[in-house]
Structures are given as structure tokens and as C-alpha cells.
Amino acid sequence: MKYFIDTHDKNKGSFPAQELTEEQFFEQFAALEEAAQEFDVFGHAAHVNLKEGKAFCFMSGPDEESIRKAHAAINLPYDSITEVRRVTGADMRIPLPVTAQMRKAG
């Protein structure tokens, strides 16, 4: 399974022009999640600013085309879909042997 971030922005026409309520947004995200099942896609989370009309959705699926199809199934436009790796702070730390080498060189 691969991970993706898709973006939505009312200034670019990919988010409703009128300010959505939380309930309206949750209904839309639930519709996306339901449609996504047909394409083996899962919506993990959405980071949204309703006042500014922007959303960043974290999804997983077999490929970018599956993410596109899930959005198209409910006529939900997007600005971009980007494949990403999911990492944590621990994944991004410098390996211990490299850190020790840096100390010796410094």
C-alpha cells in the first residue's frame, strides 16, 4: 500500500467557495471514504481550515490513479495528489554510527 496527500483550495476552485460547516465537511469526507472502498483506497485523515477553504487529505491506496478515481466518484476536485512516505521523528534521526563519526571529525 502507498500513501498520498491530496490538496484542496477554494482559491484554486477545488474546495467549495462558501464556508462549510464542520458537519458538511465530515459528510463530504465520509462520502469520499465510502466511494474510495471501491478502489481499495482508505482515507486516514484530513487536515482542514474551513474558514480559509483548504484541506490536506492523507490517504492510502495501490496507486495515484486509484486516489483520482475515488475523488472522481463523488465529483470532488483536487489541486494535487502527491505520493509520500510516512515517517516519524524516530525515522528521521541520524543513525548512531554517523553521529559518532561526526563527533570525531568535529
Summary of the structure (lengths in Angstrom):
residues: 106
radius of gyration: 18.1
end to end distance: 41.3
largest distance: 58.6
contacts: 267
relative contact order: 0.24
helix: 42%
strand: 27%
